[in-house]
Amino acid sequence: MTAFNLNHRPPSAARFPESSRHPRLQKINLKGRVVVWLFRAECAAANAPIAEATLREIPKAARALGLQISVLNASTPREIEAAFATLVRDRADALFVMPDALFISRRVQFATLAARHGIPTAYSVREDVEAGGLMSYGTDVLDMYRQVGVYAGQILKGAKSADLPVVQSTKFEFVINLQTARALGIEVLNSLQLLSDEVIG
């Protein structure tokens, strides 16, 4: 059996070495507690391992930056609207949207609500940033498709799918939307822009 692991993950200290030292990379709002909310869907069984791995990794990264994590669940467009009402009521400092097919399909809704309520939001796929999200860090999907093509070629040449190893994502991309940042009143440091793979706007 052949498998691909679409391993979305939060930025590592190795990729962002300044993140533990520079306050602008640590916090969006420096007044009082800084709470980062996670948007989580009720995942299908096939996606559960990715969601569980993400939920394990993000709190570790948050603690290193002195951030507090809270979790919101949403599985329908209406629940997404209701969850944003909670974010506004509790004055969320920032939001991270976990990778999920529903959330990707509702990326315009997320971008619109985040802009309307002034909530800086990060994602795992670039499509969300292209739709107006602030930033994303995750698997380079085009590179993953290339790997699928390589696998298909090996099978067509006679390789048995059961003999091919599971492929982990090895290429990740960091994308920033400067137009969204300006609308939110956020200054994106040049050093952070240099770390990104693409800057939009």
Helices and strands as residue ranges (DSSP letters): E 4-5, H 23-26, E 35-40, H 48-64, E 68-73, H 77-89, E 94-97, H 101-105, H 107-117, E 121-123, H 126-130, E 135-139, H 141-156, G 161-163, E 167-168, E 172-177, H 178-184, H 190-195, E 198-200
